Amino acid sequence: MTKLITDEQRAQLLTNGRQSIENPDFDPYPVVKLFTPDAGATWLISSIDPHDDDHAFGLADLNLGFPELGWVSLAELSALRGSLRLPVERDLYFKADKSISTYAREARMAGRIVA
């Protein structure tokens, strides 16, 4: 089973979290894309709260047509299972090419994450 987030990604997410606290205008690129292979949900995670490393911020698309920015528990994502009982997976090939706010704006217009 693939780790949900690698140590290198976690370090970058924590760095982004610290920079977000220091600079409210900081608009990082997502570091990791997570998805449910059997439920159509997707998360683009851009930072982790440095004071609570289970608390991640990013763009969530629960396949309901209303993607939104917000906080999610990494422990809850790790425990989540889709309709076929498959766990959340990390997209091994995802490479962000724009900021999280740009992904969010495009997702709101499309009704889903376009990545």
Number of C-alpha atoms within 10 A of each C-alpha: 5 10 10 20 19 12 10 9 16 17 15 18 27 20 15 24 24 16 17 17 12 10 10 8 9 13 16 20 22 26 21 25 24 20 21 21 18 14 17 12 19 24 25 26 26 25 30 27 19 18 10 10 16 15 16 21 24 26 24 25 23 18 14 10 14 15 25 19 18 11 17 18 15 17 12 11 17 14 10 13 16 15 10 9 12 13 20 25 19 20 14 10 8 14 13 17 11 13 14 23 16 13 23 23 15 16 21 17 13 13 17 22 25 11 14
